[in-house]
Amino acid sequence: MPVRPPFIDAHVHLWDLDHIRYPWLTPPFADDGPNGSVAAIARDYLLDDYLADASGWDVRGVVHVDAGAEPADALKETDWLQATADARGMPNGIIAFAALDHPDIEHHLAAQAARPNVRGIRQIVNWHPDPRRTYTPRDLTIDDRWAAGFARLRTHGLSFDLQAYPGQFPPLAAMMAHQPAIPVIINHIGMMVGAAGRDEWRLGMAALAAMPHVSVKISGIGFAFRLWTMEQARTYVLETIDLFGAERVMFASDFPTDKLFGGFDQHLDAYDMIVADFSDDERRAMFAGNANRIYRLGVAL
């Protein structure tokens, strides 16, 4: 197996539960939601905890992605992360939360964009007719106000991290095609809904992959297969690289959320083995270079 390449982790969450409110990490916990029970990760997870989990890797940088704080605490979360970055050098990039359908979205985007390490926005928009799978009570992605808020990202030089289900991708692609100046990064390898949803996943991913300003993060495989196997991972990962090309793929840990589905090395070593036959330049791009470029981190590699 090749030597592990330098790594910029394109999807990390940190939280201090005494400092910021996270409703989804607050008991009682149930097993019938999209993530299953999250009781195992409902404890503080700070930068040193992440670095301990990632200790076997040459981590050059991390991108912190909105961790589901109470919406009223979104800027408080960003300021806490920025203070950590100022003191420790990480996170190198911050993807903050803003509700794109908010009546005062311009104010929220301006406030987030004013923080030095903020590079983009994420608002989870996974909607599904099955109440056990949906994250939102309605499909925001077909809302005109949400689309108008999305368009405002360009004014502030912000990207968008897209966490949605594949069934939502074709109409999203039609909307995003009109905003080529807004980089879009698909989260968690497109969140296929189990093996039965493969055709819908590939159709939706192909619609987004057709646009050069859309890239994808390979992480969160447990959202599709909670007890994933190497065979499932290999097919899923290689199909994604086939659709997007090695220049628009980023590997990421999604820690600590992906702890629900396996260890840090279990996930990252699997990805590394799957692309072992790719060129050294391609592997280095997928593990670090693409994240550095797409999120405009300026990390020395």
C-alpha atoms as one frame of an Amber mdcrd trajectory, in Angstrom:
protein
   0.000   0.000   0.000   1.378   3.475  -0.865   2.557   5.835   1.862  -0.298
   7.913   3.254  -0.360  11.246   1.423  -0.513  14.639   3.159  -4.081  15.280
   4.266  -6.300  18.327   4.390  -9.465  17.141   6.063 -12.280  18.780   4.113
 -15.049  18.030   6.621 -14.585  18.213  10.387 -16.892  19.150  13.277 -15.832
  20.518  16.662 -18.111  21.339  19.564 -18.046  22.515  23.152 -21.432  21.533
  24.541 -21.157  23.858  27.548 -20.468  26.847  25.300 -22.855  26.427  22.359
 -26.237  24.701  22.059 -26.589  21.731  19.701 -30.181  20.419  19.730 -29.304
  17.214  17.883 -26.656  16.374  20.513 -29.056  16.934  23.394 -30.927  13.961
  24.927 -33.217  12.133  24.676 -31.708  10.184  21.774 -33.585   7.854  19.450
 -32.468   5.375  16.806 -35.151   6.132  14.228 -33.726   9.370  12.780 -31.490
   9.826   9.733 -28.277   9.324  11.764 -29.556   6.734  14.204 -28.757   7.447
  17.843 -25.984  10.011  18.296 -25.527   9.330  22.018 -22.013   7.951  21.380
 -20.737  11.321  20.123 -22.764  13.625  22.375 -19.747  14.879  24.303 -17.241
  17.678  23.794 -15.067  17.296  20.706 -12.289  19.855  20.559  -9.312  20.358
  18.260  -7.046  18.185  20.404  -9.634  15.382  20.317  -9.653  15.553  16.531
  -5.852  15.601  16.301  -5.694  12.530  18.544  -8.109  10.654  16.262  -6.117
  11.747  13.198  -2.697  11.143  14.745  -1.728   8.538  12.141  -2.079  11.054
   9.326  -0.032  14.042   8.217  -2.844  16.570   8.701  -1.846  19.866   7.073
  -5.204  21.591   7.507  -8.875  21.157   8.318 -12.125  22.642   7.086 -14.738
  22.976   9.806 -18.310  22.571   8.601 -21.366  23.887  10.446 -22.024  21.408
  13.222 -25.743  21.884  13.740 -25.677  24.516  16.459 -28.867  26.275  17.485
 -29.386  28.759  14.603 -29.267  31.692  17.015 -25.749  30.550  17.990 -24.422
  30.326  14.421 -22.224  33.418  14.641 -21.173  32.475  18.166 -19.958  29.132
  16.789 -18.015  30.898  14.025 -16.378  33.281  16.500 -15.373  30.372  18.742
 -13.837  28.573  15.765 -12.086  31.717  14.559 -10.578  32.201  18.023  -9.357
  28.593  17.942  -7.838  29.162  14.494  -6.161  32.384  15.617  -4.593  30.575
  18.575  -3.824  27.176  17.020  -3.740  27.623  13.225  -6.776  25.353  12.677
  -9.462  25.228  11.430  -8.001  26.738   8.275 -11.401  27.182   6.675 -14.853
  27.602   8.226 -18.130  26.707   6.534 -20.687  28.549   8.623 -24.446  28.225
   8.962 -26.982  30.626   7.540 -30.638  29.990   6.685 -30.816  31.083   3.067
 -34.584  31.606   3.307 -34.231  34.035   6.245 -35.844  37.444   5.589 -32.623
  39.162   6.706 -30.232  36.804   4.948 -28.045  39.664   3.704 -27.190  40.650
   7.283 -26.345  37.068   8.263 -24.135  36.467   5.229 -22.285  39.751   5.724
 -21.614  38.953   9.378 -20.271  35.476   8.605 -18.190  36.647   5.640 -16.506
  39.256   7.857 -14.741  36.492   9.824 -11.331  35.836   8.223 -11.489  32.037
   7.929 -15.072  31.786   6.675 -15.113  30.412   3.139 -18.691  29.315   2.672
 -22.115  28.453   4.041 -23.900  25.211   4.746 -27.592  24.811   5.404 -28.654
  21.171   5.579 -31.579  20.763   3.201 -32.114  16.979   3.168 -35.823  16.504
   2.621 -37.411  13.096   2.179 -41.052  11.940   2.195 -40.102   9.289   4.766
 -40.260  11.078   8.159 -37.489   8.793   9.457 -35.108  10.129   6.821 -35.998
  13.789   6.473 -33.980  16.526   8.193 -36.404  19.323   7.308 -40.197  19.601
   7.458 -40.396  20.858   3.857 -38.198  20.887   0.773 -36.443  24.248   0.973
 -34.667  23.695  -2.332 -37.831  24.373  -4.334 -38.566  27.597  -2.432 -38.040
  30.861  -4.344 -36.864  32.717  -1.235 -34.234  30.024  -0.594 -33.017  30.306
  -4.198 -32.750  34.082  -3.821 -30.696  33.632  -0.664 -28.452  31.182  -2.480
 -27.803  33.779  -5.180 -26.645  36.238  -2.509 -23.650  34.010  -1.733 -21.926
  35.339  -4.850 -21.988  38.905  -3.531 -19.979  37.824  -0.503 -17.583  35.478
  -2.311 -18.946  32.459  -0.463 -19.229  28.836  -1.571 -22.081  26.504  -0.614
 -21.746  23.092   1.019 -24.689  21.032  -0.231 -26.096  18.346   2.035 -29.227
  17.058   0.328 -30.616  13.788  -0.983 -30.080  12.623  -4.582 -33.760  13.016
  -5.432 -33.313  16.749  -4.888 -30.259  17.048  -7.138 -31.784  17.436 -10.638
 -33.897  20.518  -9.760 -30.991  21.889  -7.706 -28.720  21.462 -10.728 -31.121
  23.484 -12.852 -31.050  26.307 -10.307 -27.290  26.167  -9.707 -26.544  26.218
 -13.421 -27.575  29.881 -13.348 -25.012  30.636 -10.606 -21.659  29.400 -11.988
 -19.718  31.859  -9.805 -20.882  30.105  -6.605 -18.745  27.004  -5.938 -20.882
  24.102  -4.701 -19.413  21.237  -2.688 -21.567  18.116  -2.313 -21.339  16.653
   1.179 -21.018  12.982   2.107 -20.679  11.479  -1.361 -24.225  12.516  -2.205
 -26.015  10.659   0.632 -27.406   7.782  -1.385 -30.433   6.249   0.330 -29.177
   2.662   0.580 -28.392   0.290  -2.260 -31.962   0.563  -3.580 -31.372   4.242
  -4.303 -28.324   3.756  -6.541 -30.054   4.701  -9.824 -31.501   7.877  -8.319
 -28.116   8.697  -6.785 -26.212   8.277 -10.041 -28.765  10.315 -12.007 -28.646
  13.148  -9.467 -24.872  13.098  -9.131 -24.454  13.141 -12.915 -26.677  16.232
 -13.150 -24.458  18.074 -10.665 -21.173  16.698 -12.013 -21.991  18.180 -15.432
 -21.252  21.632 -13.962 -17.555  22.472 -13.501 -18.195  24.619 -10.412 -19.510
  21.606  -8.458 -17.200  19.276  -6.519 -17.795  16.490  -4.009 -16.501  15.272
  -0.659 -16.107  11.552  -0.066 -17.141  11.055   3.541 -20.159   9.906   5.500
 -20.488   6.558   3.729 -22.332   5.313   6.812 -25.291   7.513   5.938 -25.921
   5.181   2.999 -24.696   1.938   4.603 -24.422   2.074   8.390 -22.532  -1.228
   8.424 -20.592  -0.529   5.241 -18.275  -3.030   3.623 -15.116  -2.484   1.600
 -16.916  -3.718  -1.514 -19.700  -1.148  -1.059 -17.174   1.610  -0.405 -15.082
   0.736  -3.453 -18.009   0.832  -5.877 -19.426   4.017  -4.380 -16.069   5.866
  -4.320 -14.948   4.845  -7.804 -18.304   5.771  -9.350 -18.023   9.203  -7.755
 -14.499   9.738  -9.087 -15.660   8.546 -12.497 -18.394  11.203 -12.502 -16.397
  14.155 -11.159 -12.807  13.354 -12.071  -9.937  13.278  -9.588  -9.651  17.077
  -9.766 -13.089  17.641  -8.152 -13.019  15.019  -5.385 -11.945  15.570  -1.761
 -11.549  12.914   0.892 -12.757  13.885   4.355 -13.250  12.257   7.750 -16.570
  13.813   8.841 -15.308  13.279  12.374 -16.637  12.842  14.938 -19.969  12.090
  13.213 -18.480   9.229  11.200 -17.413   7.624  14.490 -20.958   6.303  14.455
 -19.952   4.143  11.484 -16.295   3.259  12.170 -12.876   4.533  13.228 -10.844
   7.315  11.634  -8.250   4.975  10.144 -10.939   2.501   9.120 -12.535   5.121
   6.885  -9.444   6.909   5.590  -7.400   3.761   5.013 -10.304   2.323   3.029
 -10.363   5.395   0.790  -6.581   5.246   0.451  -6.637   1.588  -0.572  -9.421
   2.190  -3.092  -7.337   4.794  -4.939  -3.994   3.026  -4.497  -3.678   2.522
  -8.263  -4.247   6.188  -9.087  -1.231   8.353  -9.859   0.630  10.036  -7.019
  -0.517  13.440  -8.262  -4.154  12.321  -8.314  -3.947  10.846  -4.826  -2.296
  13.964  -3.412  -4.971  16.100  -5.065  -7.858  14.096  -3.623  -6.386  13.946
  -0.128  -5.175  17.551   0.098  -4.627  19.625  -3.038  -8.239  19.901  -4.142
  -9.442  20.982  -0.690  -6.633  23.530  -0.550  -7.682  24.988  -3.900 -11.465
  24.739  -3.671 -11.666  26.158  -0.157  -8.896  28.723  -0.830  -6.887  27.727
   2.244  -3.351  28.658   1.220  -1.829  25.721   3.102   1.750  24.690   2.265
   1.742  21.151   0.856
